[in-house]
Amino acid sequence: MTRGGQRTDLVIFTDLDGTLLDHDTYGWGPAVEALERCRERGVPLVLVSSKTRAEMELLRKALGLDWPFVPENGGGIVFPAGCPQAPPAESLPDGGGGHVLHLGVPYDVVARSLREIREELSRPDIRGFSDMGAGEIARLTGLSPEDAGRAAQREYDEPFVMNDPGKTDLDLLERAAQERGLQVTAGGRFLHLFGGCDKGKAVSLLTDWFRSERPAVRTAGLGDSPNDLPMLMRVDEPVLVRSSRPIGDMAEAVPGIRITGKPGPDGWNRAVLDLLTVSVNA
Ligand SMILES: [Mg+2]
């Protein structure tokens, strides 16, 4: 479907940090043109992040979005009050007029597992958000103390640090996580321990939900880190947003992936404008 050379059949799933938001400042100024174009065209924009529900609620309101969003690496899907499409029957009221689907292993189980893994691997340098106060989270992330407090309100996913993790460390971590039915992934700043769901599963569920009303919808996804790969593998049009991370392995993992010329919101803006535009003959 097109209107005035612009596609209207698209749903866009996007990571936040390092993708729509600048890695360091968390600003999205360079992306306003494409954001506005999505709004004009009614193209749903779905935020998919390792951030918490509390952090993402603020952001989606600031961005003027009523579409569902996916916090904590796919741990849940939140359908805000005012969402233009009815939430799925199996979702639960969230107490604030919206609905939520819980997909991930609960946070207390995950945080306890990280403490067990730290003992098992004899790595006291493994430290999760549950071991830190808001002050330490603020220092590590560059967030304000208030935003760091929201980042600490976790429901499913435990971000953590360890000193200079090499491939052997990551293999050991992954094995210890798997033994507990959990998995480890790398975001832009932290490693993450979580289970039961990933960004890809949440995106698949939401794709089915969108197609239940609009069967012809095509999906695009944008991300910059390994934790975005499950999402990028499940969309029709994957885009890797450039970052300081080497992109070779990630690009190889997703056939047909486009890579932005610029990092963060500059790259996002160009990529989304391109996604929204179709040539007259297309
Ligand atoms: Mg990111």
Residues whose N, C-alpha, C, O or C-beta is under 5 A from the ligand:
A	BS01	MG	D15 L16 D17 G18 T19 G188 D224 S225
